[in-house]
Amino acid sequence: MTERSVTLEKKLFTGKVALVTGATSGIGRATALAFAREGAVVVLAGRREHLGREVQEEIEKGGGHALYVRTDVRKLEDIENLFQTIVRRYGRLDFAFNNAGVSLPHIPTVTKTTLEEWDLVMETNLRGIWLCMKQEIPIMLEQGGGVIVNTSSILGFTGEYGLSHYCATKHGILGLTKTAALEYCSKNIRINAVCPGPILTEMLEGAVPYVPTMMEMMKNGTAVKRIGMPEEVAGAVIWLCTDEAAFMIGQEVVVDGGYTV
């Protein structure tokens, strides 16, 4: 066996612990599986227990190690339990992918968005990431470093009809990411964001009944004329967690098939 083949077979994250929120489906699920393939112990956080258990079982059947912890990132007590469990079980946290997020299946304009709808999206997408980072950063400071990746969106750069709540959160995530990156990069904590474009997830498919032409419009809006797959975002997250991305500080990595080009 050549030296090159040995290097290629070596797993990137053996002995490391990775957290993925929103791990029960879509981008979160794909990224959790990717972390596991690279040898990390993966903590799976999400609301839907049956799906969380399925992802855990899939990782374990593949020879990996995972732990599902039921977590609603809107609830402080759930977040505190999540991180207490991580510290108690593993004593460290090397990577955190803050990915949990929601949108609404319909698209109310600004004046037709209800307070309940606004709060649901804001508390999940933006406040949830902030609450997680408040727990993640102290753990990483204690151990001497770590990597955080937050999920924003290409709608973190622009507006979109009927998605004022969603766009507001995704813009906010970029601001939060950049500020925290500046505050903690000197402590060996790297913080960046991924900004997916049209990716085939439950969230995208859930909007189709309200906008039947959405899939076709989004596909045609990309340079490559197709919808992206969750695994293609997962690849970017994994790279941001490697040493090869050590010079990436407070950046947004766009994964959109050329949609914004």
C-alpha positions as CSV (number, residue, x, y, z in Angstrom):
1,M,0.0,0.0,0.0
2,T,1.4,3.4,-1.0
3,E,1.9,6.3,1.4
4,R,-0.7,8.2,-0.7
5,S,-3.4,5.5,-0.3
6,V,-2.8,5.3,3.5
7,T,-3.3,9.1,3.7
8,L,-6.5,9.0,1.7
9,E,-8.0,6.3,3.9
10,K,-7.3,8.1,7.2
11,K,-10.4,9.6,8.8
12,L,-10.3,13.3,9.5
13,F,-12.1,13.5,12.8
14,T,-11.2,10.3,14.8
15,G,-11.4,11.1,18.5
16,K,-13.4,14.3,17.9
17,V,-17.0,15.2,19.0
18,A,-19.4,17.0,16.6
19,L,-22.8,18.4,17.3
20,V,-25.4,18.8,14.6
21,T,-28.7,20.6,15.4
22,G,-31.6,20.0,13.1
23,A,-30.0,16.6,12.5
24,T,-33.2,14.7,11.8
25,S,-33.5,15.5,8.1
26,G,-32.1,17.3,5.1
27,I,-28.8,19.2,5.4
28,G,-28.5,18.3,9.1
29,R,-28.9,14.6,8.5
30,A,-26.5,14.6,5.6
31,T,-23.9,16.5,7.7
32,A,-24.3,14.2,10.7
33,L,-23.6,11.2,8.4
34,A,-20.6,12.9,6.9
35,F,-19.1,13.7,10.3
36,A,-19.6,10.0,11.3
37,R,-17.9,8.8,8.1
38,E,-14.9,10.9,9.1
39,G,-14.7,9.2,12.5
40,A,-16.3,11.8,14.7
41,V,-18.7,10.9,17.6
42,V,-21.9,12.8,16.5
43,V,-24.4,14.3,18.8
44,L,-27.7,14.6,17.0
45,A,-30.1,17.3,18.2
46,G,-33.7,17.7,16.9
47,R,-37.3,17.7,17.8
48,R,-38.6,14.6,16.0
49,E,-37.5,11.7,18.1
50,H,-38.3,8.9,15.7
51,L,-36.2,10.5,13.0
52,G,-33.4,11.3,15.4
53,R,-33.3,7.6,16.4
54,E,-33.2,6.6,12.8
55,V,-30.2,8.7,12.1
56,Q,-28.4,7.4,15.2
57,E,-29.2,3.8,14.1
58,E,-27.9,4.5,10.6
59,I,-24.6,5.8,11.9
60,E,-24.2,2.9,14.3
61,K,-25.0,0.3,11.6
62,G,-22.2,1.9,9.6
63,G,-19.7,1.4,12.5
64,G,-19.9,5.0,13.8
65,H,-20.9,6.4,17.1
66,A,-23.8,8.8,17.7
67,L,-26.1,10.0,20.4
68,Y,-29.6,11.5,19.8
69,V,-30.7,14.1,22.3
70,R,-34.3,15.5,21.8
71,T,-33.9,19.2,21.5
72,D,-36.1,22.2,20.6
73,V,-33.7,25.1,20.2
74,R,-36.5,27.5,21.1
75,K,-36.4,26.1,24.7
76,L,-33.6,27.1,27.0
77,E,-34.1,24.0,29.2
78,D,-33.7,21.8,26.1
79,I,-30.5,23.5,25.1
80,E,-29.1,23.4,28.7
81,N,-29.8,19.7,28.8
82,L,-28.2,19.1,25.4
83,F,-24.9,20.7,26.4
84,Q,-24.9,19.2,29.9
85,T,-25.3,15.8,28.3
86,I,-22.4,16.5,25.9
87,V,-20.1,17.6,28.7
88,R,-21.1,14.7,30.9
89,R,-20.8,12.0,28.2
90,Y,-17.8,13.2,26.3
91,G,-16.1,16.1,28.1
92,R,-15.5,18.1,25.0
93,L,-17.0,19.6,21.8
94,D,-14.8,20.0,18.8
95,F,-17.3,20.9,16.1
96,A,-20.8,22.5,16.2
97,F,-23.0,22.8,13.2
98,N,-25.9,25.0,14.2
99,N,-28.4,24.1,11.5
100,A,-31.8,23.9,13.1
101,G,-34.3,26.1,11.3
102,V,-37.8,26.6,10.1
103,S,-39.8,28.5,7.6
104,L,-43.5,28.7,6.9
105,P,-45.2,26.6,4.2
106,H,-47.1,29.7,3.0
107,I,-45.6,33.1,2.2
108,P,-47.3,36.0,4.0
109,T,-46.3,39.5,3.2
110,V,-44.8,41.7,5.9
111,T,-48.2,43.1,7.0
112,K,-49.9,39.7,6.9
113,T,-47.3,37.9,9.0
114,T,-48.7,37.3,12.4
115,L,-46.8,37.8,15.6
116,E,-46.9,34.1,16.3
117,E,-45.4,33.3,12.8
118,W,-42.7,35.9,13.2
119,D,-41.7,34.6,16.7
120,L,-41.6,31.0,15.6
121,V,-39.2,31.7,12.8
122,M,-37.1,34.2,14.7
123,E,-36.8,32.1,17.9
124,T,-35.9,29.0,16.0
125,N,-33.5,30.3,13.3
126,L,-31.7,33.2,15.0
127,R,-32.3,33.0,18.8
128,G,-31.7,29.3,18.7
129,I,-28.3,29.6,17.1
130,W,-27.4,32.4,19.6
131,L,-28.5,30.2,22.6
132,C,-26.4,27.3,21.3
133,M,-23.3,29.5,20.7
134,K,-23.6,30.8,24.3
135,Q,-23.1,27.1,25.4
136,E,-20.7,26.0,22.7
137,I,-18.1,28.8,23.0
138,P,-17.4,28.3,26.8
139,I,-16.8,24.6,26.2
140,M,-14.4,25.3,23.4
141,L,-12.6,28.0,25.4
142,E,-12.1,25.5,28.2
143,Q,-10.5,22.9,25.9
144,G,-8.5,25.4,23.9
145,G,-10.4,25.7,20.6
146,G,-13.0,24.4,18.2
147,V,-15.0,25.1,15.1
148,I,-18.6,26.5,14.7
149,V,-20.5,26.5,11.5
150,N,-23.9,28.2,11.3
151,T,-26.5,27.7,8.6
152,S,-27.6,30.9,6.9
153,S,-28.9,31.1,3.3
154,I,-28.5,32.9,0.1
155,L,-31.5,34.8,1.5
156,G,-29.1,36.2,4.0
157,F,-28.0,38.5,1.2
158,T,-31.2,39.4,-0.4
159,G,-35.0,39.7,0.2
160,E,-37.7,37.4,-1.1
161,Y,-41.4,38.0,-1.5
162,G,-43.4,36.6,1.4
163,L,-40.3,35.6,3.4
164,S,-39.6,38.7,5.5
165,H,-39.3,36.6,8.7
166,Y,-37.0,34.0,7.2
167,C,-34.8,36.6,5.4
168,A,-34.5,38.7,8.6
169,T,-33.2,35.6,10.5
170,K,-30.7,34.6,7.8
171,H,-29.3,38.2,7.6
172,G,-29.1,38.1,11.3
173,I,-27.2,34.8,11.4
174,L,-24.5,36.3,9.2
175,G,-24.1,39.3,11.5
176,L,-24.0,37.1,14.5
177,T,-21.4,34.8,12.8
178,K,-19.1,37.6,11.8
179,T,-19.2,39.3,15.2
180,A,-18.6,36.1,17.2
181,A,-15.8,35.2,14.8
182,L,-14.0,38.4,15.5
183,E,-14.5,38.1,19.2
184,Y,-13.2,34.5,19.5
185,C,-10.7,33.9,16.7
186,S,-7.8,34.8,18.9
187,K,-8.9,32.0,21.3
188,N,-8.6,29.4,18.5
189,I,-12.3,29.2,17.8
190,R,-13.2,29.5,14.2
191,I,-16.7,30.5,13.3
192,N,-18.1,30.6,9.7
193,A,-21.4,30.1,7.9
194,V,-22.8,28.1,5.0
195,C,-25.3,29.7,2.8
196,P,-27.3,27.1,0.8
197,G,-29.2,28.0,-2.3
198,P,-32.0,25.8,-3.6
199,I,-31.4,22.4,-1.9
200,L,-33.8,19.4,-2.0
201,T,-35.1,19.4,1.6
202,E,-38.4,19.1,3.4
203,M,-38.5,22.8,3.8
204,L,-38.3,23.5,0.1
205,E,-40.7,20.7,-0.8
206,G,-43.2,22.1,1.8
207,A,-43.6,25.3,-0.1
208,V,-44.4,23.7,-3.5
209,P,-48.2,23.4,-2.8
210,Y,-48.3,27.2,-2.3
211,V,-46.0,27.9,-5.2
212,P,-46.4,25.0,-7.7
213,T,-43.7,26.4,-10.0
214,M,-41.1,26.9,-7.3
215,M,-38.9,23.9,-8.1
216,E,-38.8,24.7,-11.8
217,M,-38.1,28.4,-11.1
218,M,-35.3,27.6,-8.7
219,K,-33.7,24.9,-10.9
220,N,-33.7,27.3,-13.9
221,G,-32.3,30.0,-11.6
222,T,-29.1,28.1,-11.0
223,A,-26.2,28.1,-13.4
224,V,-26.1,24.3,-13.5
225,K,-29.9,24.0,-14.0
226,R,-30.6,21.6,-11.1
227,I,-31.6,21.6,-7.5
228,G,-28.8,20.9,-5.0
229,M,-28.6,17.9,-2.7
230,P,-28.1,18.1,1.1
231,E,-24.8,16.2,0.8
232,E,-23.3,19.0,-1.3
233,V,-23.8,21.4,1.6
234,A,-22.5,18.8,4.1
235,G,-19.3,18.7,2.1
236,A,-18.8,22.4,2.6
237,V,-19.4,22.1,6.4
238,I,-16.9,19.3,6.7
239,W,-14.3,21.3,4.9
240,L,-14.8,24.3,7.1
241,C,-14.1,22.0,10.1
242,T,-10.8,20.8,8.7
243,D,-7.4,22.4,9.2
244,E,-7.3,23.3,5.5
245,A,-9.9,26.0,6.3
246,A,-7.9,27.4,9.2
247,F,-7.7,30.9,7.5
248,M,-11.4,31.2,7.1
249,I,-12.7,33.5,9.8
250,G,-16.3,34.9,9.8
251,Q,-17.0,34.0,6.2
252,E,-20.1,32.9,4.4
253,V,-19.6,29.9,2.0
254,V,-22.2,29.9,-0.7
255,V,-23.4,26.6,-2.0
256,D,-26.0,27.4,-4.6
257,G,-25.1,26.0,-8.0
258,G,-24.5,29.5,-9.3
259,Y,-27.9,30.9,-8.3
260,T,-26.4,34.2,-7.0
261,V,-23.7,34.5,-9.7
